[in-house]
Amino acid sequence: MIISAVENLEEPFRSWAKWAYGPRTQEYLPEQARFFRWLDQDVRDNFSSIDRVYRGVTKAIIRDVVAYSVMDYRSYVVSERHLYPTSLIINRCKIHRQNWKRDFESWHQYYWNLCDEYLDRSALVVVGGVVARLKGE
């Protein structure tokens, strides 16, 4: 019943639920790819909707920051452990610390909140409803 409920979700919620909460097996790699294609498109859409113009190099780093943020969120909700804390993201992306707040922190926060407020709430409410029905049976 849970699998059926997840399969009936629209994208990106279906891919998110499978990637974020499904088993870590090779069969779920397509969901990861599908989710990250959606995520990359969402970042591109956000670039075009804001007034600020970023250099190409900065855009690439922002994409990496977003990917690390989402992977960290997934780790945190599953294990309550930060896989990619901010300091590690800064080091891995080779960001000058003084540029973090100005150029990257808002992207990190936005996508952490997107995972929590939008993706999780939309996907997990459906799954939670199925679990509640199963417990009632």
C-alpha positions in Angstrom: 0.0 0.0 0.0 2.9 2.4 0.8 4.6 1.6 -2.5 1.3 2.2 -4.3 0.8 5.6 -2.5 4.4 6.7 -3.4 3.9 5.6 -7.0 0.8 7.7 -7.3 2.6 10.9 -6.2 3.4 13.5 -8.8 7.0 14.4 -9.6 9.2 15.5 -7.9 7.5 14.1 -4.8 7.7 10.5 -6.1 11.4 10.7 -6.9 12.0 12.5 -3.6 10.2 9.9 -1.5 12.0 7.0 -3.2 15.4 8.6 -3.1 15.2 10.2 0.3 13.5 7.4 2.2 13.8 4.3 0.0 16.4 1.6 0.4 19.9 2.5 -0.7 20.1 0.1 -3.6 21.2 0.4 -7.2 17.6 0.1 -8.4 16.8 3.5 -6.9 19.6 5.3 -8.9 17.1 6.4 -11.6 15.0 8.2 -8.9 18.1 9.9 -7.7 18.9 11.0 -11.3 15.3 12.1 -11.9 15.2 14.0 -8.6 18.5 15.8 -9.3 17.4 16.7 -12.8 14.3 18.4 -11.3 16.5 20.0 -8.6 18.9 21.4 -11.2 15.9 22.8 -13.3 14.5 24.4 -10.1 17.9 26.1 -9.5 18.0 27.4 -13.1 14.4 28.7 -12.7 15.4 30.5 -9.5 18.4 32.0 -11.3 16.1 33.5 -13.9 13.6 34.8 -11.4 15.9 36.8 -9.2 17.3 40.2 -10.0 20.9 39.3 -9.2 23.2 38.2 -12.0 25.8 35.5 -11.0 28.9 34.6 -12.9 29.1 31.2 -14.4 31.6 29.9 -11.8 29.4 31.1 -9.0 26.3 29.4 -10.5 28.2 26.2 -10.6 29.2 26.5 -7.0 25.6 27.3 -6.1 24.4 24.1 -7.8 27.0 22.2 -5.7 25.9 23.9 -2.5 22.3 23.0 -3.3 23.1 19.4 -4.0 25.1 19.1 -0.8 22.3 20.8 1.1 19.7 18.3 -0.1 22.0 15.3 0.6 22.7 16.7 4.1 18.9 17.1 4.7 18.3 13.5 3.7 21.0 12.3 6.0 19.7 14.4 8.9 16.1 13.3 8.7 17.0 9.7 8.4 19.9 9.5 10.9 19.8 12.8 12.8 23.4 13.3 11.6 24.7 16.1 9.3 26.6 14.4 6.5 27.5 17.7 5.0 27.6 20.4 7.6 28.0 24.0 6.4 31.8 24.0 7.1 32.3 20.9 5.0 30.2 22.3 2.1 32.3 25.5 2.2 35.5 23.4 2.1 34.3 21.0 -0.6 33.1 23.8 -2.8 36.2 25.9 -2.2 34.2 28.9 -1.1 35.9 31.8 0.6 34.3 32.0 4.1 33.6 35.7 3.8 31.5 35.0 0.6 29.3 32.3 2.2 26.7 34.7 3.7 26.6 36.9 0.7 26.4 34.4 -2.1 25.6 30.9 -0.8 23.9 30.8 2.6 20.5 31.9 1.3 20.6 29.1 -1.3 21.5 26.5 1.4 18.7 27.7 3.6 16.1 27.9 0.8 16.7 24.3 -0.4 16.9 22.9 3.2 13.5 24.5 3.8 12.2 23.4 0.4 13.0 19.8 1.4 11.4 20.2 4.8 8.3 22.4 4.0 7.5 21.3 0.5 8.9 17.9 -0.5 8.7 16.1 2.8 5.3 17.5 3.7 3.8 16.7 0.3 5.3 13.2 0.1 5.2 12.1 3.7 1.6 13.2 4.5 0.5 10.7 1.9 2.7 7.9 3.3 1.7 8.8 6.8 -2.0 8.4 5.9 -1.3 4.9 4.6 0.7 4.0 7.7 -2.2 5.3 9.9 -4.7 3.2 7.9 -2.4 0.1 8.3 -2.2 0.6 12.0 -5.9 0.9 12.2 -6.5 -2.5 10.5 
